[in-house]
Amino acid sequence: MNELGAKGVGESGTIGAIPAVYNAVVDAVSHPGVRHLTTPITPQQLCEAIAET
């Protein structure tokens, strides 16, 4: 139990995973000029974004 009386169930470890993967993908394709992708990132969307640059 925490100070609020709520019991944690372990989600906090997964909250940062999606933004971390998103940032890693955008960072990996930033060299060709991709600056932003919408989520969910699909292989087709990624290929199109790279081809547009």
PDB file of all heavy atoms in Angstrom:
ATOM      1  N   MET A   1       0.837  -1.183   0.000  1.00  0.00           N
ATOM      2  CA  MET A   1       0.000   0.000   0.000  1.00  0.00           C
ATOM      3  C   MET A   1       0.887   1.254   0.000  1.00  0.00           C
ATOM      4  O   MET A   1       1.926   1.284   0.642  1.00  0.00           O
ATOM      5  CB  MET A   1      -0.896   0.031   1.225  1.00  0.00           C
ATOM      6  CG  MET A   1      -1.867  -1.110   1.316  1.00  0.00           C
ATOM      7  SD  MET A   1      -3.265  -0.802   0.246  1.00  0.00           S
ATOM      8  CE  MET A   1      -4.324  -2.113   0.745  1.00  0.00           C
ATOM      9  N   ASN A   2       0.424   2.262  -0.711  1.00  0.00           N
ATOM     10  CA  ASN A   2       1.154   3.519  -0.697  1.00  0.00           C
ATOM     11  C   ASN A   2       0.435   4.525   0.195  1.00  0.00           C
ATOM     12  O   ASN A   2      -0.521   4.181   0.882  1.00  0.00           O
ATOM     13  CB  ASN A   2       1.338   4.062  -2.117  1.00  0.00           C
ATOM     14  CG  ASN A   2       0.045   4.441  -2.785  1.00  0.00           C
ATOM     15  OD1 ASN A   2      -0.993   4.567  -2.156  1.00  0.00           O
ATOM     16  ND2 ASN A   2       0.108   4.629  -4.098  1.00  0.00           N
ATOM     17  N   GLU A   3       0.887   5.776   0.165  1.00  0.00           N
ATOM     18  CA  GLU A   3       0.300   6.791   1.037  1.00  0.00           C
ATOM     19  C   GLU A   3      -1.179   7.046   0.750  1.00  0.00           C
ATOM     20  O   GLU A   3      -1.929   7.489   1.611  1.00  0.00           O
ATOM     21  CB  GLU A   3       1.081   8.094   0.902  1.00  0.00           C
ATOM     22  CG  GLU A   3       2.511   7.977   1.389  1.00  0.00           C
ATOM     23  CD  GLU A   3       3.325   9.214   1.083  1.00  0.00           C
ATOM     24  OE1 GLU A   3       2.817  10.136   0.428  1.00  0.00           O
ATOM     25  OE2 GLU A   3       4.493   9.240   1.510  1.00  0.00           O
ATOM     26  N   LEU A   4      -1.613   6.791  -0.478  1.00  0.00           N
ATOM     27  CA  LEU A   4      -3.013   6.996  -0.840  1.00  0.00           C
ATOM     28  C   LEU A   4      -3.890   5.803  -0.480  1.00  0.00           C
ATOM     29  O   LEU A   4      -5.108   5.863  -0.589  1.00  0.00           O
ATOM     30  CB  LEU A   4      -3.138   7.265  -2.343  1.00  0.00           C
ATOM     31  CG  LEU A   4      -2.435   8.512  -2.866  1.00  0.00           C
ATOM     32  CD1 LEU A   4      -2.522   8.560  -4.382  1.00  0.00           C
ATOM     33  CD2 LEU A   4      -3.055   9.757  -2.259  1.00  0.00           C
ATOM     34  N   GLY A   5      -3.267   4.718  -0.107  1.00  0.00           N
ATOM     35  CA  GLY A   5      -4.020   3.525   0.215  1.00  0.00           C
ATOM     36  C   GLY A   5      -4.230   2.613  -0.977  1.00  0.00           C
ATOM     37  O   GLY A   5      -4.902   1.599  -0.892  1.00  0.00           O
ATOM     38  N   ALA A   6      -3.651   2.976  -2.119  1.00  0.00           N
ATOM     39  CA  ALA A   6      -3.782   2.157  -3.325  1.00  0.00           C
ATOM     40  C   ALA A   6      -2.627   1.170  -3.405  1.00  0.00           C
ATOM     41  O   ALA A   6      -1.505   1.479  -3.015  1.00  0.00           O
ATOM     42  CB  ALA A   6      -3.794   3.044  -4.559  1.00  0.00           C
ATOM     43  N   LYS A   7      -2.920   0.007  -3.900  1.00  0.00           N
ATOM     44  CA  LYS A   7      -1.894  -1.014  -4.045  1.00  0.00           C
ATOM     45  C   LYS A   7      -1.402  -1.020  -5.493  1.00  0.00           C
ATOM     46  O   LYS A   7      -2.185  -1.095  -6.435  1.00  0.00           O
ATOM     47  CB  LYS A   7      -2.477  -2.383  -3.694  1.00  0.00           C
ATOM     48  CG  LYS A   7      -1.476  -3.501  -3.752  1.00  0.00           C
ATOM     49  CD  LYS A   7      -2.108  -4.803  -3.326  1.00  0.00           C
ATOM     50  CE  LYS A   7      -1.105  -5.926  -3.458  1.00  0.00           C
ATOM     51  NZ  LYS A   7      -1.708  -7.219  -3.155  1.00  0.00           N
ATOM     52  N   GLY A   8      -0.107  -0.910  -5.666  1.00  0.00           N
ATOM     53  CA  GLY A   8       0.468  -0.935  -7.002  1.00  0.00           C
ATOM     54  C   GLY A   8       0.527  -2.339  -7.552  1.00  0.00           C
ATOM     55  O   GLY A   8       0.650  -3.312  -6.802  1.00  0.00           O
ATOM     56  N   VAL A   9       0.412  -2.460  -8.869  1.00  0.00           N
ATOM     57  CA  VAL A   9       0.454  -3.783  -9.488  1.00  0.00           C
ATOM     58  C   VAL A   9       1.559  -3.904 -10.532  1.00  0.00           C
ATOM     59  O   VAL A   9       1.594  -4.849 -11.288  1.00  0.00           O
ATOM     60  CB  VAL A   9      -0.912  -4.166 -10.109  1.00  0.00           C
ATOM     61  CG1 VAL A   9      -1.936  -4.385  -9.030  1.00  0.00           C
ATOM     62  CG2 VAL A   9      -1.381  -3.142 -11.102  1.00  0.00           C
ATOM     63  N   GLY A  10       2.446  -2.929 -10.616  1.00  0.00           N
ATOM     64  CA  GLY A  10       3.620  -3.072 -11.463  1.00  0.00           C
ATOM     65  C   GLY A  10       3.539  -2.456 -12.838  1.00  0.00           C
ATOM     66  O   GLY A  10       4.388  -2.732 -13.676  1.00  0.00           O
ATOM     67  N   GLU A  11       2.534  -1.632 -13.119  1.00  0.00           N
ATOM     68  CA  GLU A  11       2.452  -1.029 -14.450  1.00  0.00           C
ATOM     69  C   GLU A  11       3.535   0.020 -14.689  1.00  0.00           C
ATOM     70  O   GLU A  11       3.853   0.341 -15.817  1.00  0.00           O
ATOM     71  CB  GLU A  11       1.099  -0.348 -14.696  1.00  0.00           C
ATOM     72  CG  GLU A  11      -0.078  -1.252 -14.611  1.00  0.00           C
ATOM     73  CD  GLU A  11      -0.727  -1.194 -13.247  1.00  0.00           C
ATOM     74  OE1 GLU A  11      -0.179  -0.571 -12.326  1.00  0.00           O
ATOM     75  OE2 GLU A  11      -1.793  -1.804 -13.108  1.00  0.00           O
ATOM     76  N   SER A  12       4.073   0.571 -13.631  1.00  0.00           N
ATOM     77  CA  SER A  12       5.009   1.689 -13.800  1.00  0.00           C
ATOM     78  C   SER A  12       6.219   1.309 -14.638  1.00  0.00           C
ATOM     79  O   SER A  12       6.785   2.160 -15.311  1.00  0.00           O
ATOM     80  CB  SER A  12       5.449   2.203 -12.437  1.00  0.00           C
ATOM     81  OG  SER A  12       6.136   1.196 -11.721  1.00  0.00           O
ATOM     82  N   GLY A  13       6.591   0.078 -14.639  1.00  0.00           N
ATOM     83  CA  GLY A  13       7.726  -0.345 -15.455  1.00  0.00           C
ATOM     84  C   GLY A  13       7.441  -0.363 -16.939  1.00  0.00           C
ATOM     85  O   GLY A  13       8.359  -0.345 -17.756  1.00  0.00           O
ATOM     86  N   THR A  14       6.176  -0.381 -17.326  1.00  0.00           N
ATOM     87  CA  THR A  14       5.831  -0.433 -18.748  1.00  0.00           C
ATOM     88  C   THR A  14       5.430   0.916 -19.317  1.00  0.00           C
ATOM     89  O   THR A  14       5.346   1.065 -20.529  1.00  0.00           O
ATOM     90  CB  THR A  14       4.666  -1.411 -18.984  1.00  0.00           C
ATOM     91  OG1 THR A  14       3.514  -0.941 -18.288  1.00  0.00           O
ATOM     92  CG2 THR A  14       5.014  -2.801 -18.512  1.00  0.00           C
ATOM     93  N   ILE A  15       5.187   1.901 -18.469  1.00  0.00           N
ATOM     94  CA  ILE A  15       4.702   3.192 -18.947  1.00  0.00           C
ATOM     95  C   ILE A  15       5.718   3.868 -19.854  1.00  0.00           C
ATOM     96  O   ILE A  15       5.363   4.451 -20.867  1.00  0.00           O
ATOM     97  CB  ILE A  15       4.316   4.095 -17.756  1.00  0.00           C
ATOM     98  CG1 ILE A  15       3.079   3.520 -17.080  1.00  0.00           C
ATOM     99  CG2 ILE A  15       4.080   5.524 -18.189  1.00  0.00           C
ATOM    100  CD1 ILE A  15       2.708   4.189 -15.791  1.00  0.00           C
ATOM    101  N   GLY A  16       6.987   3.797 -19.529  1.00  0.00           N
ATOM    102  CA  GLY A  16       8.007   4.471 -20.323  1.00  0.00           C
ATOM    103  C   GLY A  16       8.497   3.700 -21.530  1.00  0.00           C
ATOM    104  O   GLY A  16       9.250   4.230 -22.350  1.00  0.00           O
ATOM    105  N   ALA A  17       8.076   2.453 -21.690  1.00  0.00           N
ATOM    106  CA  ALA A  17       8.605   1.622 -22.771  1.00  0.00           C
ATOM    107  C   ALA A  17       8.182   2.109 -24.149  1.00  0.00           C
ATOM    108  O   ALA A  17       9.010   2.192 -25.064  1.00  0.00           O
ATOM    109  CB  ALA A  17       8.175   0.173 -22.576  1.00  0.00           C
ATOM    110  N   ILE A  18       6.925   2.450 -24.330  1.00  0.00           N
ATOM    111  CA  ILE A  18       6.447   2.869 -25.654  1.00  0.00           C
ATOM    112  C   ILE A  18       7.105   4.170 -26.101  1.00  0.00           C
ATOM    113  O   ILE A  18       7.615   4.239 -27.229  1.00  0.00           O
ATOM    114  CB  ILE A  18       4.915   2.944 -25.681  1.00  0.00           C
ATOM    115  CG1 ILE A  18       4.350   1.542 -25.517  1.00  0.00           C
ATOM    116  CG2 ILE A  18       4.412   3.594 -26.970  1.00  0.00           C
ATOM    117  CD1 ILE A  18       2.866   1.475 -25.359  1.00  0.00           C
ATOM    118  N   PRO A  19       7.152   5.211 -25.267  1.00  0.00           N
ATOM    119  CA  PRO A  19       7.853   6.422 -25.704  1.00  0.00           C
ATOM    120  C   PRO A  19       9.342   6.185 -25.964  1.00  0.00           C
ATOM    121  O   PRO A  19       9.931   6.798 -26.859  1.00  0.00           O
ATOM    122  CB  PRO A  19       7.654   7.401 -24.546  1.00  0.00           C
ATOM    123  CG  PRO A  19       6.490   6.903 -23.799  1.00  0.00           C
ATOM    124  CD  PRO A  19       6.469   5.423 -23.997  1.00  0.00           C
ATOM    125  N   ALA A  20       9.963   5.295 -25.199  1.00  0.00           N
ATOM    126  CA  ALA A  20      11.381   5.020 -25.404  1.00  0.00           C
ATOM    127  C   ALA A  20      11.618   4.356 -26.753  1.00  0.00           C
ATOM    128  O   ALA A  20      12.559   4.714 -27.481  1.00  0.00           O
ATOM    129  CB  ALA A  20      11.911   4.134 -24.278  1.00  0.00           C
ATOM    130  N   VAL A  21      10.778   3.406 -27.118  1.00  0.00           N
ATOM    131  CA  VAL A  21      10.912   2.741 -28.421  1.00  0.00           C
ATOM    132  C   VAL A  21      10.618   3.725 -29.543  1.00  0.00           C
ATOM    133  O   VAL A  21      11.335   3.773 -30.549  1.00  0.00           O
ATOM    134  CB  VAL A  21       9.992   1.501 -28.506  1.00  0.00           C
ATOM    135  CG1 VAL A  21       9.950   0.943 -29.914  1.00  0.00           C
ATOM    136  CG2 VAL A  21      10.454   0.443 -27.518  1.00  0.00           C
ATOM    137  N   TYR A  22       9.561   4.533 -29.383  1.00  0.00           N
ATOM    138  CA  TYR A  22       9.222   5.552 -30.384  1.00  0.00           C
ATOM    139  C   TYR A  22      10.404   6.491 -30.602  1.00  0.00           C
ATOM    140  O   TYR A  22      10.806   6.747 -31.743  1.00  0.00           O
ATOM    141  CB  TYR A  22       7.992   6.339 -29.929  1.00  0.00           C
ATOM    142  CG  TYR A  22       7.684   7.524 -30.800  1.00  0.00           C
ATOM    143  CD1 TYR A  22       6.944   7.380 -31.958  1.00  0.00           C
ATOM    144  CD2 TYR A  22       8.146   8.791 -30.472  1.00  0.00           C
ATOM    145  CE1 TYR A  22       6.668   8.463 -32.774  1.00  0.00           C
ATOM    146  CE2 TYR A  22       7.882   9.877 -31.281  1.00  0.00           C
ATOM    147  CZ  TYR A  22       7.142   9.713 -32.425  1.00  0.00           C
ATOM    148  OH  TYR A  22       6.880  10.784 -33.228  1.00  0.00           O
ATOM    149  N   ASN A  23      10.989   7.011 -29.523  1.00  0.00           N
ATOM    150  CA  ASN A  23      12.126   7.916 -29.644  1.00  0.00           C
ATOM    151  C   ASN A  23      13.324   7.240 -30.281  1.00  0.00           C
ATOM    152  O   ASN A  23      14.059   7.868 -31.050  1.00  0.00           O
ATOM    153  CB  ASN A  23      12.501   8.488 -28.274  1.00  0.00           C
ATOM    154  CG  ASN A  23      11.519   9.523 -27.800  1.00  0.00           C
ATOM    155  OD1 ASN A  23      10.860  10.179 -28.596  1.00  0.00           O
ATOM    156  ND2 ASN A  23      11.413   9.672 -26.493  1.00  0.00           N
ATOM    157  N   ALA A  24      13.541   5.975 -29.984  1.00  0.00           N
ATOM    158  CA  ALA A  24      14.652   5.238 -30.589  1.00  0.00           C
ATOM    159  C   ALA A  24      14.454   5.086 -32.092  1.00  0.00           C
ATOM    160  O   ALA A  24      15.405   5.239 -32.865  1.00  0.00           O
ATOM    161  CB  ALA A  24      14.800   3.868 -29.927  1.00  0.00           C
ATOM    162  N   VAL A  25      13.228   4.808 -32.524  1.00  0.00           N
ATOM    163  CA  VAL A  25      12.947   4.668 -33.959  1.00  0.00           C
ATOM    164  C   VAL A  25      13.133   6.004 -34.665  1.00  0.00           C
ATOM    165  O   VAL A  25      13.787   6.081 -35.708  1.00  0.00           O
ATOM    166  CB  VAL A  25      11.524   4.103 -34.197  1.00  0.00           C
ATOM    167  CG1 VAL A  25      11.153   4.170 -35.669  1.00  0.00           C
ATOM    168  CG2 VAL A  25      11.431   2.682 -33.685  1.00  0.00           C
ATOM    169  N   VAL A  26      12.586   7.074 -34.104  1.00  0.00           N
ATOM    170  CA  VAL A  26      12.732   8.397 -34.718  1.00  0.00           C
ATOM    171  C   VAL A  26      14.203   8.795 -34.752  1.00  0.00           C
ATOM    172  O   VAL A  26      14.682   9.340 -35.751  1.00  0.00           O
ATOM    173  CB  VAL A  26      11.874   9.446 -33.985  1.00  0.00           C
ATOM    174  CG1 VAL A  26      12.177  10.847 -34.486  1.00  0.00           C
ATOM    175  CG2 VAL A  26      10.402   9.136 -34.167  1.00  0.00           C
ATOM    176  N   ASP A  27      14.938   8.505 -33.701  1.00  0.00           N
ATOM    177  CA  ASP A  27      16.367   8.810 -33.680  1.00  0.00           C
ATOM    178  C   ASP A  27      17.116   8.015 -34.745  1.00  0.00           C
ATOM    179  O   ASP A  27      18.012   8.543 -35.408  1.00  0.00           O
ATOM    180  CB  ASP A  27      16.934   8.509 -32.292  1.00  0.00           C
ATOM    181  CG  ASP A  27      18.382   8.932 -32.162  1.00  0.00           C
ATOM    182  OD1 ASP A  27      18.675  10.109 -32.473  1.00  0.00           O
ATOM    183  OD2 ASP A  27      19.210   8.101 -31.746  1.00  0.00           O
ATOM    184  N   ALA A  28      16.725   6.761 -34.936  1.00  0.00           N
ATOM    185  CA  ALA A  28      17.397   5.913 -35.922  1.00  0.00           C
ATOM    186  C   ALA A  28      17.178   6.395 -37.355  1.00  0.00           C
ATOM    187  O   ALA A  28      18.048   6.214 -38.210  1.00  0.00           O
ATOM    188  CB  ALA A  28      16.922   4.469 -35.785  1.00  0.00           C
ATOM    189  N   VAL A  29      16.029   7.004 -37.615  1.00  0.00           N
ATOM    190  CA  VAL A  29      15.747   7.460 -38.982  1.00  0.00           C
ATOM    191  C   VAL A  29      15.882   8.973 -39.125  1.00  0.00           C
ATOM    192  O   VAL A  29      15.500   9.530 -40.143  1.00  0.00           O
ATOM    193  CB  VAL A  29      14.351   6.998 -39.458  1.00  0.00           C
ATOM    194  CG1 VAL A  29      14.296   5.491 -39.555  1.00  0.00           C
ATOM    195  CG2 VAL A  29      13.255   7.537 -38.580  1.00  0.00           C
ATOM    196  N   SER A  30      16.440   9.637 -38.125  1.00  0.00           N
ATOM    197  CA  SER A  30      16.589  11.092 -38.207  1.00  0.00           C
ATOM    198  C   SER A  30      17.697  11.493 -39.176  1.00  0.00           C
ATOM    199  O   SER A  30      17.654  12.581 -39.735  1.00  0.00           O
ATOM    200  CB  SER A  30      16.855  11.690 -36.829  1.00  0.00           C
ATOM    201  OG  SER A  30      18.107  11.255 -36.332  1.00  0.00           O
ATOM    202  N   HIS A  31      18.668  10.634 -39.392  1.00  0.00           N
ATOM    203  CA  HIS A  31      19.756  10.962 -40.318  1.00  0.00           C
ATOM    204  C   HIS A  31      19.247  11.224 -41.734  1.00  0.00           C
ATOM    205  O   HIS A  31      19.669  12.200 -42.363  1.00  0.00           O
ATOM    206  CB  HIS A  31      20.818   9.861 -40.311  1.00  0.00           C
ATOM    207  CG  HIS A  31      21.968  10.132 -41.213  1.00  0.00           C
ATOM    208  ND1 HIS A  31      22.873  11.142 -40.961  1.00  0.00           N
ATOM    209  CD2 HIS A  31      22.343   9.557 -42.373  1.00  0.00           C
ATOM    210  CE1 HIS A  31      23.762  11.158 -41.943  1.00  0.00           C
ATOM    211  NE2 HIS A  31      23.465  10.206 -42.805  1.00  0.00           N
ATOM    212  N   PRO A  32      18.321  10.400 -42.258  1.00  0.00           N
ATOM    213  CA  PRO A  32      17.768  10.724 -43.583  1.00  0.00           C
ATOM    214  C   PRO A  32      16.842  11.941 -43.579  1.00  0.00           C
ATOM    215  O   PRO A  32      16.453  12.420 -44.621  1.00  0.00           O
ATOM    216  CB  PRO A  32      16.977   9.483 -43.989  1.00  0.00           C
ATOM    217  CG  PRO A  32      17.369   8.411 -43.057  1.00  0.00           C
ATOM    218  CD  PRO A  32      17.895   9.080 -41.829  1.00  0.00           C
ATOM    219  N   GLY A  33      16.441  12.427 -42.413  1.00  0.00           N
ATOM    220  CA  GLY A  33      15.616  13.622 -42.352  1.00  0.00           C
ATOM    221  C   GLY A  33      14.238  13.439 -41.750  1.00  0.00           C
ATOM    222  O   GLY A  33      13.459  14.380 -41.713  1.00  0.00           O
ATOM    223  N   VAL A  34      13.906  12.247 -41.268  1.00  0.00           N
ATOM    224  CA  VAL A  34      12.600  12.023 -40.644  1.00  0.00           C
ATOM    225  C   VAL A  34      12.639  12.644 -39.247  1.00  0.00           C
ATOM    226  O   VAL A  34      13.536  12.369 -38.461  1.00  0.00           O
ATOM    227  CB  VAL A  34      12.277  10.518 -40.552  1.00  0.00           C
ATOM    228  CG1 VAL A  34      10.965  10.290 -39.833  1.00  0.00           C
ATOM    229  CG2 VAL A  34      12.254   9.901 -41.940  1.00  0.00           C
ATOM    230  N   ARG A  35      11.673  13.498 -38.948  1.00  0.00           N
ATOM    231  CA  ARG A  35      11.647  14.180 -37.652  1.00  0.00           C
ATOM    232  C   ARG A  35      10.452  13.776 -36.789  1.00  0.00           C
ATOM    233  O   ARG A  35      10.459  13.989 -35.592  1.00  0.00           O
ATOM    234  CB  ARG A  35      11.610  15.696 -37.852  1.00  0.00           C
ATOM    235  CG  ARG A  35      12.812  16.229 -38.560  1.00  0.00           C
ATOM    236  CD  ARG A  35      14.030  16.201 -37.641  1.00  0.00           C
ATOM    237  NE  ARG A  35      15.195  16.688 -38.360  1.00  0.00           N
ATOM    238  CZ  ARG A  35      16.293  15.991 -38.528  1.00  0.00           C
ATOM    239  NH1 ARG A  35      16.398  14.792 -38.044  1.00  0.00           N
ATOM    240  NH2 ARG A  35      17.313  16.500 -39.198  1.00  0.00           N
ATOM    241  N   HIS A  36       9.411  13.220 -37.398  1.00  0.00           N
ATOM    242  CA  HIS A  36       8.205  12.881 -36.640  1.00  0.00           C
ATOM    243  C   HIS A  36       7.497  11.717 -37.306  1.00  0.00           C
ATOM    244  O   HIS A  36       7.423  11.636 -38.527  1.00  0.00           O
ATOM    245  CB  HIS A  36       7.270  14.092 -36.575  1.00  0.00           C
ATOM    246  CG  HIS A  36       5.986  13.808 -35.883  1.00  0.00           C
ATOM    247  ND1 HIS A  36       5.892  13.680 -34.519  1.00  0.00           N
ATOM    248  CD2 HIS A  36       4.745  13.600 -36.362  1.00  0.00           C
ATOM    249  CE1 HIS A  36       4.648  13.415 -34.204  1.00  0.00           C
ATOM    250  NE2 HIS A  36       3.929  13.360 -35.301  1.00  0.00           N
ATOM    251  N   LEU A  37       6.983  10.812 -36.492  1.00  0.00           N
ATOM    252  CA  LEU A  37       6.154   9.708 -36.949  1.00  0.00           C
ATOM    253  C   LEU A  37       4.943   9.645 -36.031  1.00  0.00           C
ATOM    254  O   LEU A  37       5.021  10.010 -34.865  1.00  0.00           O
ATOM    255  CB  LEU A  37       6.917   8.380 -36.872  1.00  0.00           C
ATOM    256  CG  LEU A  37       8.144   8.250 -37.761  1.00  0.00           C
ATOM    257  CD1 LEU A  37       8.955   7.018 -37.355  1.00  0.00           C
ATOM    258  CD2 LEU A  37       7.736   8.153 -39.219  1.00  0.00           C
ATOM    259  N   THR A  38       3.818   9.190 -36.563  1.00  0.00           N
ATOM    260  CA  THR A  38       2.645   9.020 -35.718  1.00  0.00           C
ATOM    261  C   THR A  38       2.606   7.589 -35.205  1.00  0.00           C
ATOM    262  O   THR A  38       3.130   6.671 -35.838  1.00  0.00           O
ATOM    263  CB  THR A  38       1.342   9.326 -36.484  1.00  0.00           C
ATOM    264  OG1 THR A  38       1.252   8.471 -37.618  1.00  0.00           O
ATOM    265  CG2 THR A  38       1.317  10.778 -36.933  1.00  0.00           C
ATOM    266  N   THR A  39       2.007   7.413 -34.061  1.00  0.00           N
ATOM    267  CA  THR A  39       1.901   6.070 -33.507  1.00  0.00           C
ATOM    268  C   THR A  39       0.537   5.499 -33.838  1.00  0.00           C
ATOM    269  O   THR A  39      -0.431   6.253 -33.960  1.00  0.00           O
ATOM    270  CB  THR A  39       2.084   6.085 -31.978  1.00  0.00           C
ATOM    271  OG1 THR A  39       1.139   6.960 -31.410  1.00  0.00           O
ATOM    272  CG2 THR A  39       3.482   6.492 -31.587  1.00  0.00           C
ATOM    273  N   PRO A  40       0.422   4.227 -34.007  1.00  0.00           N
ATOM    274  CA  PRO A  40       1.483   3.236 -33.936  1.00  0.00           C
ATOM    275  C   PRO A  40       2.350   3.289 -35.190  1.00  0.00           C
ATOM    276  O   PRO A  40       1.849   3.520 -36.292  1.00  0.00           O
ATOM    277  CB  PRO A  40       0.735   1.908 -33.846  1.00  0.00           C
ATOM    278  CG  PRO A  40      -0.567   2.151 -34.526  1.00  0.00           C
ATOM    279  CD  PRO A  40      -0.891   3.600 -34.260  1.00  0.00           C
ATOM    280  N   ILE A  41       3.621   3.079 -35.013  1.00  0.00           N
ATOM    281  CA  ILE A  41       4.561   3.085 -36.134  1.00  0.00           C
ATOM    282  C   ILE A  41       4.474   1.732 -36.826  1.00  0.00           C
ATOM    283  O   ILE A  41       4.675   0.695 -36.213  1.00  0.00           O
ATOM    284  CB  ILE A  41       5.994   3.332 -35.645  1.00  0.00           C
ATOM    285  CG1 ILE A  41       6.086   4.687 -34.949  1.00  0.00           C
ATOM    286  CG2 ILE A  41       6.967   3.267 -36.816  1.00  0.00           C
ATOM    287  CD1 ILE A  41       7.416   4.942 -34.269  1.00  0.00           C
ATOM    288  N   THR A  42       4.152   1.766 -38.116  1.00  0.00           N
ATOM    289  CA  THR A  42       4.078   0.537 -38.902  1.00  0.00           C
ATOM    290  C   THR A  42       5.264   0.496 -39.861  1.00  0.00           C
ATOM    291  O   THR A  42       5.830   1.541 -40.196  1.00  0.00           O
ATOM    292  CB  THR A  42       2.773   0.473 -39.710  1.00  0.00           C
ATOM    293  OG1 THR A  42       2.757   1.560 -40.639  1.00  0.00           O
ATOM    294  CG2 THR A  42       1.554   0.559 -38.800  1.00  0.00           C
ATOM    295  N   PRO A  43       5.649  -0.686 -40.312  1.00  0.00           N
ATOM    296  CA  PRO A  43       6.741  -0.762 -41.282  1.00  0.00           C
ATOM    297  C   PRO A  43       6.451   0.051 -42.551  1.00  0.00           C
ATOM    298  O   PRO A  43       7.346   0.718 -43.087  1.00  0.00           O
ATOM    299  CB  PRO A  43       6.844  -2.261 -41.600  1.00  0.00           C
ATOM    300  CG  PRO A  43       6.305  -2.930 -40.377  1.00  0.00           C
ATOM    301  CD  PRO A  43       5.207  -2.019 -39.888  1.00  0.00           C
ATOM    302  N   GLN A  44       5.209   0.015 -43.014  1.00  0.00           N
ATOM    303  CA  GLN A  44       4.841   0.768 -44.211  1.00  0.00           C
ATOM    304  C   GLN A  44       4.999   2.270 -43.967  1.00  0.00           C
ATOM    305  O   GLN A  44       5.549   2.984 -44.801  1.00  0.00           O
ATOM    306  CB  GLN A  44       3.407   0.453 -44.622  1.00  0.00           C
ATOM    307  CG  GLN A  44       2.974   1.204 -45.864  1.00  0.00           C
ATOM    308  CD  GLN A  44       1.565   0.844 -46.294  1.00  0.00           C
ATOM    309  OE1 GLN A  44       0.938  -0.019 -45.705  1.00  0.00           O
ATOM    310  NE2 GLN A  44       1.079   1.506 -47.313  1.00  0.00           N
ATOM    311  N   GLN A  45       4.518   2.751 -42.825  1.00  0.00           N
ATOM    312  CA  GLN A  45       4.643   4.169 -42.497  1.00  0.00           C
ATOM    313  C   GLN A  45       6.118   4.565 -42.421  1.00  0.00           C
ATOM    314  O   GLN A  45       6.507   5.627 -42.904  1.00  0.00           O
ATOM    315  CB  GLN A  45       3.966   4.454 -41.163  1.00  0.00           C
ATOM    316  CG  GLN A  45       4.129   5.876 -40.689  1.00  0.00           C
ATOM    317  CD  GLN A  45       3.698   6.058 -39.249  1.00  0.00           C
ATOM    318  OE1 GLN A  45       3.542   5.095 -38.509  1.00  0.00           O
ATOM    319  NE2 GLN A  45       3.521   7.288 -38.848  1.00  0.00           N
ATOM    320  N   LEU A  46       6.931   3.732 -41.842  1.00  0.00           N
ATOM    321  CA  LEU A  46       8.359   4.012 -41.709  1.00  0.00           C
ATOM    322  C   LEU A  46       9.026   4.089 -43.077  1.00  0.00           C
ATOM    323  O   LEU A  46       9.781   5.032 -43.350  1.00  0.00           O
ATOM    324  CB  LEU A  46       9.006   2.933 -40.848  1.00  0.00           C
ATOM    325  CG  LEU A  46      10.407   3.164 -40.344  1.00  0.00           C
ATOM    326  CD1 LEU A  46      10.504   4.453 -39.553  1.00  0.00           C
ATOM    327  CD2 LEU A  46      10.845   1.998 -39.489  1.00  0.00           C
ATOM    328  N   CYS A  47       8.732   3.134 -43.942  1.00  0.00           N
ATOM    329  CA  CYS A  47       9.301   3.145 -45.294  1.00  0.00           C
ATOM    330  C   CYS A  47       8.853   4.376 -46.082  1.00  0.00           C
ATOM    331  O   CYS A  47       9.650   4.990 -46.799  1.00  0.00           O
ATOM    332  CB  CYS A  47       8.944   1.863 -46.035  1.00  0.00           C
ATOM    333  SG  CYS A  47       9.762   0.406 -45.389  1.00  0.00           S
ATOM    334  N   GLU A  48       7.583   4.745 -45.970  1.00  0.00           N
ATOM    335  CA  GLU A  48       7.073   5.913 -46.674  1.00  0.00           C
ATOM    336  C   GLU A  48       7.733   7.191 -46.166  1.00  0.00           C
ATOM    337  O   GLU A  48       8.066   8.091 -46.944  1.00  0.00           O
ATOM    338  CB  GLU A  48       5.561   6.006 -46.533  1.00  0.00           C
ATOM    339  CG  GLU A  48       4.813   4.949 -47.327  1.00  0.00           C
ATOM    340  CD  GLU A  48       3.330   4.920 -47.028  1.00  0.00           C
ATOM    341  OE1 GLU A  48       2.849   5.710 -46.162  1.00  0.00           O
ATOM    342  OE2 GLU A  48       2.632   4.097 -47.644  1.00  0.00           O
ATOM    343  N   ALA A  49       7.929   7.300 -44.854  1.00  0.00           N
ATOM    344  CA  ALA A  49       8.554   8.483 -44.279  1.00  0.00           C
ATOM    345  C   ALA A  49       9.989   8.628 -44.754  1.00  0.00           C
ATOM    346  O   ALA A  49      10.448   9.731 -45.063  1.00  0.00           O
ATOM    347  CB  ALA A  49       8.502   8.422 -42.762  1.00  0.00           C
ATOM    348  N   ILE A  50      10.700   7.521 -44.839  1.00  0.00           N
ATOM    349  CA  ILE A  50      12.085   7.563 -45.321  1.00  0.00           C
ATOM    350  C   ILE A  50      12.112   7.908 -46.801  1.00  0.00           C
ATOM    351  O   ILE A  50      12.957   8.689 -47.246  1.00  0.00           O
ATOM    352  CB  ILE A  50      12.792   6.222 -45.043  1.00  0.00           C
ATOM    353  CG1 ILE A  50      12.960   6.027 -43.529  1.00  0.00           C
ATOM    354  CG2 ILE A  50      14.148   6.156 -45.747  1.00  0.00           C
ATOM    355  CD1 ILE A  50      13.431   4.648 -43.125  1.00  0.00           C
ATOM    356  N   ALA A  51      11.193   7.354 -47.594  1.00  0.00           N
ATOM    357  CA  ALA A  51      11.173   7.611 -49.032  1.00  0.00           C
ATOM    358  C   ALA A  51      10.817   9.062 -49.346  1.00  0.00           C
ATOM    359  O   ALA A  51      11.271   9.594 -50.353  1.00  0.00           O
ATOM    360  CB  ALA A  51      10.161   6.679 -49.700  1.00  0.00           C
ATOM    361  N   GLU A  52      10.028   9.719 -48.485  1.00  0.00           N
ATOM    362  CA  GLU A  52       9.632  11.106 -48.715  1.00  0.00           C
ATOM    363  C   GLU A  52      10.771  12.085 -48.471  1.00  0.00           C
ATOM    364  O   GLU A  52      10.698  13.225 -48.894  1.00  0.00           O
ATOM    365  CB  GLU A  52       8.458  11.475 -47.819  1.00  0.00           C
ATOM    366  CG  GLU A  52       7.161  10.820 -48.231  1.00  0.00           C
ATOM    367  CD  GLU A  52       6.030  11.105 -47.259  1.00  0.00           C
ATOM    368  OE1 GLU A  52       6.249  11.855 -46.276  1.00  0.00           O
ATOM    369  OE2 GLU A  52       4.924  10.574 -47.498  1.00  0.00           O
ATOM    370  N   THR A  53      11.804  11.676 -47.757  1.00  0.00           N
ATOM    371  CA  THR A  53      12.894  12.601 -47.450  1.00  0.00           C
ATOM    372  C   THR A  53      13.945  12.592 -48.520  1.00  0.00           C
ATOM    373  O   THR A  53      14.058  11.795 -49.344  1.00  0.00           O
ATOM    374  CB  THR A  53      13.546  12.280 -46.091  1.00  0.00           C
ATOM    375  OG1 THR A  53      14.051  10.959 -46.142  1.00  0.00           O
ATOM    376  CG2 THR A  53      12.566  12.438 -44.986  1.00  0.00           C
TER     377      THR A  53
END
